[in-house]
Amino acid sequence: MLRRPPACAPVRRRTALLVAGLCLGGVAVPALAADRPVLPQWRATAEQVAQAGVPLAELAPDAPDSYTVKRGDTLWDISKLFLRSPWRWPELWGMNLEQIRNPHLIYPGQLLVLERVDGRARLRLAQQVGGTPTVRLSPRVRSEAVGDGAIAAIPLHLIAPFLNEAVVFDGDQLAAAPRVVAAPEGRVMMSRGDTAYVRGDVTDVRDWRVFREARPLVDPVTREVLGYEARYVGTAEYLRPGEVRKLADGADELVPATFRVTGVREEIGIGDRLAPVTERDFASFAPHAPAQPLDGRIVSIYGDSLTAGQNQIVALNRGRKDGLERGHVLALWRDGTRVPDRTDPKRPMIKLPDERHGLLFVFRTFDRVSYALIVNVQDPVRPGDRFTQP
């Protein structure tokens, strides 16, 4: 086990996540497990980032010398306060994102101090002693759920429902999933509190999600099916198992499992499919730009809308296999229109340049598809619109 130098703040334990940290030049390098040693190249990366910071030209024109974090702040809010480009926050804060999944968490009441040295800017966390902030600066690393008080990267209420609702399957696995086959009194639609009878391979899991038909997500460029997005309709609680009874004549009689509907986005119907509820991952992740050039298209708008605006969710035709990860910030582009050149007697058609008009924040990734929040945008977003690294 790696031991923590005394200068580091305590590292808390969280269910299913245990991170130890080494402080190197104000940047944490993790030991994610006993079999994951801190390699020399990790230390080098951490030290390099810790010493770099960002050019002063990247600071926002009115960036404050210090800021006290308030309840309700998000990492994106604070990034915009200090930086022209909020996705450069890791450089300003000295994060080693490749090795630390849950980097420097920030809490209400903490004092952030902006240092300007030799044409570069760095942000530090000032320790408060006796109610008075000192110049003794020590970035701290904690590993714990955002629900324990750390500010989130973006407003959690905008994405929390989609951490369970937005699900992409590699194939049409729902076709073989447990299915609703009946309801009491011959009803075909069920609401919250109603009983549903289910057939299929039901495991002894209490909480389940209910989905309707899985629709293919088709790449707007290649027309290839990237995965199957299941339409979320609600949740149900497992009550009693099903069984197979032997009748007097020796025949089998099927008795389905019993569920209670605990929540609905829309009424649950006969034929809807069930999948166990997975644990939501609220681990903090910092906004940052992709390390490599990236170009892709929006596959669809989540829900039934034809266009999307700020704070709506879109599916992207790039995923983990393409290097996309949670926290990536992407630029949205408006396709340049085609107009006649009126200065030319022949009036040839010309295509105007594409114009950048918004930002996406990736919060969930699958192998070939990701979901992103539209952070800001000027014009309606449509399937097929292009995105790149910012």
N, C-alpha and C positions, 0 to 999 in steps of 0.2 A: 504493500500500500504506500502511496505517496503521502508524505506528511506536509502539512501546511506550515509555511514560515510564520512566525509570530505576527508579522506586519499585516497578514491577511485577515479580513473579517471572517467571522464564523460561517461555515457552510452548513446550511440546514438540510435535513433529510426530507425527501418527498417520496410518496408511494410510487414505486416503479421507476424512480429516477434518483441516482446518487452520483453527485459530481463533486470531485475534489479539485481544488485549484492551487496553482503555484503563481505567485505574483512575480512577474518579470517586467521590470520597467513600467509598472502600473498597468500591465495587461495580464489577464488570466490565461493560463494554458491548462486544459482540463486533463484529469485522469478519469475517463468515463467508466473504467472498470479496472480491476487488478491486472487484467491481461492487456490493457491498453496503455503502455508506458508513454511518457512524454518524450517524444523523439527530438533530436537536436534541431531538425529543420522546423519543428513546431516552435521551439524557443526562438529561432532566428526570425521566423515570421512575426511572432509576437513582439520581439524587440524592435523590429523594423517599423511595424505599425505604431508602436508606442512612441517612437521618436519622430515620426513623420508629421502627423496632424494634417491640416488642410491649408492651402494658400490663403492669405488674408482676403484675396479677391473672391473667394468662395463664400465668405461670410455675408449674411444678410446686411443691408445697409444700416439698419438700426439694431443690430445684434447687441444685446445687453452684456455688460461685464459679468453679471451674475443673475441667477434666476432660482427662486425657490419653487420646487415642484408642488403643485396643488392637486388635490383630489379631483378627479375628472379629466386631468391632463392625459394625453397620449404621447407616445414617443414621436409620432408624426407631428403633433402640435409643436412639441419642443424643437424638433428638427427644423421646422419652418421658422421658428423664432430665431435660430442661430444661423441658418444656412440658406443660401440661394437655392441649392439643390438638396432637398431633405434626404435623399437616398445616400448622400455622402456622410451621413451620421456615423457609421462605423469608423471612418477615418478620423473624424473629429474626436470621437470618444475612445479611440484606440482599441477597437474590438478585433479579436482574432476569430472571425466568423467561421472559418473552415473547421476549426477544432472545437469551438464552444457553441453548442446548439442553443444554450440558454444564457446569452451573454449578460453583461452588467445590467441587472435589474435596477430600476429606479423607483423610489418610493416617495409619496407625498411628505413634504416637510424637509426633504434633502435639499441642500444648497449646491447648485452647479456653478462653477467659476470658470470663466473663459480666460485662458492665458494666450497672450500674443507675444511670440518670441521669434526673432530672426525671420520675419516674414511668414511665419506659420502660426496656426491657431490650434490649441488643444483645449478640450473641456475636461475639467477635473471635478471630483466630488470633495467638497470641503467638509471636514469633520467639525461639528459644533461642540464646543466645550463651555459649559455653564451658560448656555443660551447665546454665546457670542461666537460667530464663525472665526476660525483661525486660518492662517495661511498654510497650515499643515494639510497637504492634499493626499488623499489615499483612495483611489478607486476601489470599490468593494465588489465582490462577486458572491451572489447567493444563488442557490438552485432551489426553487420552490414554485408552487402554482401561482399564477397571476391572481387568483382569488385570495391569496394571502396578503394582498395589499399593494403589490407592485403595479405600476401603471402598465397599460397594454400598449402594443404597437399602434393599433388603430382601435376605434370604439368597438368593444366586444359585442355590443348589442346588434351591430350591423352584420356580424358574421357568425355569432354563436349558433343560431338555428341551423346554418348550413354545414356545421361541423358534423352533424349527424344526418341531415337531410340530403345534402349533395353527395351522391354515391355513384361511382362509375365502376362497372364490372368489365373485365376483359372480354368475357363472353356473356351470353344470355343466361347466366346462372339462375336468375329468378324463375326460369321455366321449370326448374326442378325444386324450387324452394317450397316450404309448407304454404298451403293456400287456404283461404276462407271458403268453406263449402256450404255453410248454412247459418241461420240465425233463428232464435225463438220466434214462434208464431208466423213462420213463413216469410219474415221480412227479408228484403234483398239489400237494404242499406242500413248501416249502423252508425250511431253517434256515440259521443262520450258517455260511458256508463253502461252501454249495451253489451250483451254477451255475443261472442262470435265462436263458432265451431270450426276447428282447423284440422285438416288432414296433411300428413307428410311427416318428414323426419324432424320431429319436435324434440329438442334437447331440453334438459332441465335448467333453462335460463329464464329468469323472471321477466325481464323487460325486452320487448321486441318492437321493431319498426315495421310499418306496413307500407308496401309500395304497390303501385299500379304497373302497367306494362312498361318494360324497359325500352326506351327508344334509342336507336343507334345515333351516335355522334359522328357525323361525317365531315371529314376534312374538306373545307371549302375549295382547296386547291387541287389535291390529288383525288378527291372523292372516295378515299379509303375510310373504312369504318375504324375509328380510333378506340371505341369502347361503347358501352351501353349505359345510358343515364337512366336510373330508376326514378319514377315519379313518386315522390313522398306524399302519403295521404294521412298518416297518423301513427299512433303508438298503441300497443296492447300489452296487457299483463297476463302471463301464463298462470292458470289456476289449477287445472287438473289434466293428467295425461289421458290420451286415448287408449283404447284396448281393442282386442279382437275376442269376441265371445263365441263360444260354441253353442249352437242351438241343439234342440232335442234331435233333430234329424241329421246332426253331424255337420251341418253347413256353418260357415263362418259369418259372424255379424260384426261389421265394423262400427266402432263407437269413436267419433272424433275427439280430439283434445278440446278443452274449454279455455277460452280467453275472455278477458274483459277489456273493452276499448277504454283507454285512459286518456287519449287526446286525439283530436282530428284537425287536419288542415282542410279536408273536405270529407264528406261521408265515405265510410269504408263499405265496399261492396263485395258481393260474391265473386270469387276468383282473384281477389287481391292477394298478394304474396307477402310473406313475413321473413324478416331477417333479424338476428339478435342485435340489440343496441350495443354499440362499441363505446369504449370510454372516450370522452371528448378530451382532446389535447389542447389545453390552454397555455402551454409553455410559451414564454415570451420569445419573440423573434424580431430582430431589428430590421428596419427598412434598409435595403442596399441594392445596388445595381448588379446585374449579372457580370461575372468576370470576363465572359467571352461575348462576342457579337451574337445577337439573337434576332430572328425574324420569324414572325408567325401571324396567324389569323384568328379572329374570334369565330368560334364554331357556332355558338348559340347564346341566347339570352336566357338566364335561368327563370323558369316560369313560363307564362304564356304570352309575354310581351314580344312585339316585333322589333322594338327599339328599346334602348336603355339610356339612363342618365346617371347622374351622380348618386353614389351609394347603392347602386344595383349591382348584381352579380352576373358575370359572364364566364362562359367556358372557353378555354383556349386550346388550340391544337398543338400545344407543346407541354411536355411533362417531365418527370424525373429523368427519363432516358435521354432527354434533350438538354439536360443540365439545369432545368428550372427548379427552383426551390422556394420554400416558404420565406416570405419577406422580400422577395425580388420586386423591384419597382420597374415598371415597363412604360414606355411612351406609346400613346395612341396617335395614329396618323389619319388625317382626312385625305381621301383620294382626290387628287387634283382633277378638276373638271376639264372637259375638252371644249374649246371655243375656237371660232374662226379668227385668223389673224387679219384684222381689218386694215392693217397697214400694207398688206400685200394685195396687189390687184387680183391675184388668183384665189384669194381667200382660203388658204390651206388651213386645215384643222390642226390645232396644236394642243398639247396636254400641259396644263399648268402643273407646277411642282406639287407634290404632296405636302401638306401642312400638318405639323404636330398640334394637337388640340386637346390633349388630356393625359392622365396618368392612371395606371392600374397598379394595384397592390395584390400580389399573389399570396393567398392564405391557405390553400389546400392543393396538394399535388398527387396525381396518380402517375402510372407509368407513361402514358401518352397524352394525358389530358390534365389540365389544371383549372382551378377556379380562382377568379380574381375579383376584387372589389374595385369599382370605378371611383377613384379618389376625387378626381375633378375632371370636368370635360366641358367643352364649349358647344358641341353639336351632338345630336342624338347618335348613339352607337348602334351599329347594325352588324348582324352576322356577316363575316367576310372582311370586316375592317381589319387593318393591319396594325401590328404592334412590333416594337423593337426595344432593344436596351435604350435607356434614356441618355 
